[in-house]
């Protein structure tokens, strides 16, 4: 439910009363998404999540709008062998059953099983806005912090759910990164990134990354050791943060970093799918 939880919360907060929730309830053969995968559809037709990785979402969304209007639940079956396969189906050859129901957003907390994933960005530089925008699309909660008031502004970081003007120690004490939190440090200043990384690496965050050149990373490693971190703790640090996508712009760098965050979350290396022999879709 975490994939759609953040979106449901935002729809409720803006005043929506209901939404439709489509859930994969059965799969046969090679299905693109596992049982339990969800797609939420708002009253305005916005989509969050996925039941097939894009194969049948448009038709499910259309039926979901009808379910919102009527309140009558529906169950649909999609697959290559279906009579529907002439217009919509699953190219992977599998079949899925999708149950669609209308949900009252006022009862939102009652049916959300887990809190959404969270992205904590320390350093309100230009990459931070792109990171937050991408994470919001995934339904994550986003927090950006920077002690510099002229950087931590809504004009610069419009997509963050929460914007804090404070030093890393205070921010980490307030946010308290847990096993559902990814921390990205975007600073190049020792007085900022050393305490930020010491605190983050000693937290339960599932990912801790920091930007910077390899030379910067070497100097940073020395300072972190001097600050009392052990070798095992330093092994958790992804630095330079991101996958090797050849990124140049802030937006491209944000894609690179968030891609690595997702790979770590799923226990994957982040290599090319064409070079993999195992399952394409993660069950994480």
SULZI-V493858 format. One record per helix or strand of 2 or more residues. SS is the DSSP state (H for helix, E for strand). FROM is the first residue (numbers start at 1). LEN is the number of residues. If there is no record, write none. Layout:
BEGIN
[[SS:FROM:LEN] [SS:FROM:LEN]]
END
This chain:
BEGIN
[[H:2:12] [E:18:11] [E:38:5] [E:47:3] [H:57:14] [E:74:6] [H:83:4] [E:95:10] [H:105:7] [E:118:5] [H:126:12] [E:141:5] [E:162:3] [H:168:8] [E:181:5] [H:190:12] [E:207:4] [H:214:13] [H:231:4] [E:237:2] [H:250:17] [H:273:3]]
END
